[in-house]
């Protein structure tokens, strides 16, 4: 009985020590699918749980993370990002590359941060948006719903079908008396871009899947052609063998009087 009580005390102590560690690691979601992607250096596989603080790296592939009830985050090629969860909000800290976010009507709120820039759905309805880092700028496109872009300066709303680029430009500050000029606040420079430009960048995942499907189709076609060639070769060999057998039978008729060889259908003796 004493041993049993001692075991319970040890188990309780372990749970108290381990509990806070897991409590501090808020769950972001789970991996719905991936290709050539890692989290904290480990290969990413379906159903892997993603925690706040995890770092994601996608090479020549893609990764899909399911968040909350029906929301999704899709990361394209050459993307580096980490995750942060605070309450009901999940934030993607985008270091490079691109991410497509889909947020449902209820559940976890999604946001993407690139430096001091923050992009998040607004309006309380389903939102599908794309955020990409391209040539020193951030490209934001709203496919469904509406996105709010915030930084140092007035916020900008991007409605369905619209695409903008956002650049951060340092503004010169006043020089203090007897000192050198210092950097001022970061101002947002927003401009519209053609939708085809960002689609070409952010469509990497779909393009990759299409490319893989095309490669598989080519491989299937090649296999079918090889099979057809092999069948033709087998048919030719069979015909040659039939001709040789018929010639041998006809020769027996000529050499011996006892042979009762009859050429098969399609063959004759000379």
C-alpha positions in Angstrom: 0.0 0.0 0.0 2.8 2.4 0.8 4.5 1.6 -2.5 1.2 2.4 -4.3 0.9 5.8 -2.5 4.5 6.6 -3.3 3.9 5.8 -7.0 0.9 8.1 -7.0 2.9 10.9 -5.5 5.6 10.5 -8.1 3.1 10.5 -10.9 1.4 13.6 -9.6 4.8 15.4 -9.4 5.6 14.4 -13.0 2.2 15.7 -14.3 2.7 19.0 -12.5 6.1 19.4 -14.0 5.1 18.4 -17.5 1.7 20.1 -17.6 2.8 23.7 -17.8 5.2 22.8 -20.6 2.4 21.5 -22.8 0.0 24.2 -21.7 2.5 26.8 -23.0 2.6 25.2 -26.4 -0.8 26.3 -27.9 -2.0 24.2 -30.8 -2.1 25.9 -34.2 -3.6 23.0 -36.2 -2.6 19.8 -38.0 -0.9 19.1 -41.3 -3.4 18.2 -44.0 -0.8 17.5 -46.6 2.8 18.3 -47.6 5.6 17.8 -50.0 9.3 18.7 -49.4 8.5 20.6 -46.2 9.9 20.5 -42.7 8.9 21.8 -39.2 11.8 22.6 -37.0 14.1 20.6 -39.3 11.9 17.5 -39.2 10.1 16.1 -42.3 6.5 17.2 -42.3 4.0 14.3 -42.6 0.2 14.4 -42.6 -1.6 14.7 -39.3 1.4 16.2 -37.6 0.3 18.7 -34.9 1.6 22.2 -35.4 2.3 24.3 -32.2 2.7 28.0 -31.6 6.4 28.7 -32.0 7.0 26.1 -34.7 9.1 27.0 -37.7 8.0 25.8 -41.2 10.2 25.6 -44.3 9.0 24.6 -47.7 11.5 23.8 -50.5 10.4 22.6 -53.9 6.9 21.6 -52.7 3.9 22.8 -50.6 2.3 22.4 -47.2 -1.3 22.6 -46.0 -2.2 23.3 -42.4 -5.8 22.8 -41.2 -6.7 25.4 -38.5 -9.9 25.4 -36.4 -13.1 24.3 -38.1 -12.5 24.4 -41.8 -9.9 27.1 -42.1 -6.7 26.4 -44.1 -3.2 27.8 -44.6 -1.4 26.8 -47.8 2.3 27.5 -48.1 4.0 27.6 -51.5 7.5 26.8 -52.7 10.6 28.4 -51.1 8.5 29.6 -48.1 9.8 30.2 -44.6 7.3 31.0 -41.8 6.6 30.5 -38.1 3.4 30.4 -36.1 2.0 32.3 -33.1 -1.2 31.8 -31.3 -2.7 34.3 -28.9 -6.2 33.5 -27.7 -8.4 32.8 -30.7 -6.0 34.3 -33.2 -3.4 32.4 -35.2 -0.7 34.5 -36.8 1.7 33.4 -39.5 5.0 35.2 -39.4 6.1 35.1 -43.0 9.8 35.3 -43.5 9.8 34.6 -47.3 7.7 33.0 -49.9 3.9 33.0 -50.0 0.8 31.8 -48.2 -2.8 31.4 -49.1 -5.3 31.6 -46.2 -8.9 30.5 -46.1 -10.9 31.5 -43.1 -14.4 30.2 -42.4 -17.2 32.1 -40.8 -16.5 31.0 -37.3 -13.6 29.7 -35.2 -10.0 30.8 -35.2 -9.1 34.2 -36.6 -6.2 34.1 -39.1 -3.6 36.8 -39.7 -0.3 37.1 -41.6 2.5 39.4 -40.5 5.5 40.4 -42.7 7.7 42.7 -40.6 5.5 45.5 -39.3 2.8 44.7 -41.8 -0.3 42.8 -40.8 -2.9 41.3 -43.1 -6.1 39.8 -41.8 -9.6 38.9 -43.0 -12.3 41.4 -42.0 -16.1 41.5 -42.3 -17.1 38.3 -40.5 -17.6 36.2 -43.6 -15.6 33.6 -45.5 -12.3 35.0 -46.8 -9.8 33.6 -49.2 -6.6 35.7 -49.6 -3.1 35.4 -50.9 0.0 37.1 -49.4 3.4 36.9 -51.1 6.8 38.5 -50.7 8.0 39.6 -54.2 11.0 41.7 -55.1 11.2 43.5 -51.8 7.4 44.2 -51.7 4.4 42.4 -50.2 1.6 41.4 -52.7 -1.9 41.1 -51.2 -4.8 39.7 -53.1 -8.4 39.0 -52.0 -10.1 36.2 -53.9 -13.1 36.0 -51.6 -14.3 38.4 -48.8 -12.1 41.3 -47.7 -8.6 41.7 -46.3 -7.4 44.5 -44.0 -3.8 45.6 -44.4 -2.3 47.5 -41.5 1.1 49.1 -40.9 2.5 52.4 -39.9 -0.1 54.7 -41.4 -3.7 54.4 -42.5 -5.1 50.9 -42.9 -6.0 49.7 -46.4 -8.8 47.3 -47.3 -8.5 45.0 -50.2 -11.9 43.8 -51.5 -12.7 40.7 -53.6 -10.9 40.6 -56.9 -8.4 43.4 -56.0 -4.7 43.1 -55.7 -2.2 45.6 -54.1 1.5 45.8 -53.5 2.8 47.2 -50.3 6.3 48.7 -49.9 7.8 50.1 -46.7 9.8 53.2 -47.3 11.9 54.9 -44.6 11.0 58.6 -44.2 13.8 61.0 -43.1 13.3 62.4 -39.7 14.4 65.8 -38.4 18.0 66.0 -37.1 18.2 66.8 -33.4 20.2 69.9 -32.5 23.9 69.2 -32.9 23.3 65.7 -34.2 22.8 63.7 -37.3 19.6 62.9 -39.0 17.7 59.8 -37.7 15.3 57.5 -39.4 11.7 58.4 -39.2 8.5 56.3 -39.1 7.9 53.6 -41.7 5.3 54.7 -44.2 3.2 52.4 -46.3 3.4 52.8 -50.1 0.4 51.0 -51.7 -0.1 50.5 -55.4 -2.3 48.3 -57.5 -0.9 45.5 -59.7 -2.3 43.3 -62.3 -3.9 40.2 -60.9 -2.0 37.9 -63.4 1.3 38.9 -61.8 0.5 37.7 -58.3 -1.4 34.7 -59.6 1.7 33.6 -61.4 3.6 33.7 -58.1 0.9 32.5 -55.7 -0.3 29.8 -58.1 2.8 27.8 -57.5 1.0 25.1 -55.5 -1.7 24.5 -58.2 1.0 24.7 -61.0 3.1 22.2 -59.1 0.1 19.8 -58.8 -0.7 20.3 -62.5 2.9 19.6 -63.4 3.0 16.4 -61.4 -0.2 15.3 -63.0 1.2 16.1 -66.5 4.4 14.1 -65.7 2.2 11.1 -64.5 0.2 11.3 -67.7 3.4 11.4 -69.8 4.7 8.4 -67.9 1.5 6.5 -68.5 1.6 7.4 -72.2 5.2 6.2 -72.5 4.3 3.0 -70.7 1.4 2.4 -73.0 3.6 3.0 -76.1 6.2 0.6 -74.8 3.6 -2.0 -74.2 2.2 -1.5 -77.7 5.8 -1.9 -79.2 6.3 -5.0 -77.1 3.0 -6.5 -78.3 3.9 -5.7 -81.9 7.3 -7.3 -81.5 5.6 -10.4 -80.0 3.1 -10.6 -82.9 6.0 -10.3 -85.4 7.9 -13.1 -83.6 4.8 -15.3 -83.6 4.2 -14.7 -87.3 7.8 -15.6 -88.0 7.6 -18.7 -86.0 4.4 -19.7 -87.8 6.0 -19.3 -91.2 9.0 -21.3 -90.1 6.8 -24.1 -88.8 4.7 -24.1 -92.0 7.9 -24.2 -94.1 9.1 -27.2 -92.1 5.8 -29.0 -92.5 5.8 -28.4 -96.3 9.3 -29.7 -96.5 8.3 -32.9 -94.8 5.6 -33.4 -97.4 8.2 -33.0 -100.2 10.8 -35.3 -98.6 8.6 -38.2 -97.4 5.6 -39.8 -98.8 4.2 -40.6 -95.3 3.8 -37.0 -94.1 0.2 -35.9 -93.7 1.0 -32.3 -93.0 -1.8 -29.8 -93.7 -1.0 -26.0 -93.7 -3.0 -24.1 -91.1 -5.4 -21.4 -92.1 -3.6 -18.5 -93.8 -0.6 -20.6 -94.8 0.1 -22.6 -98.0 2.8 -24.9 -99.3 4.8 -23.8 -102.3 
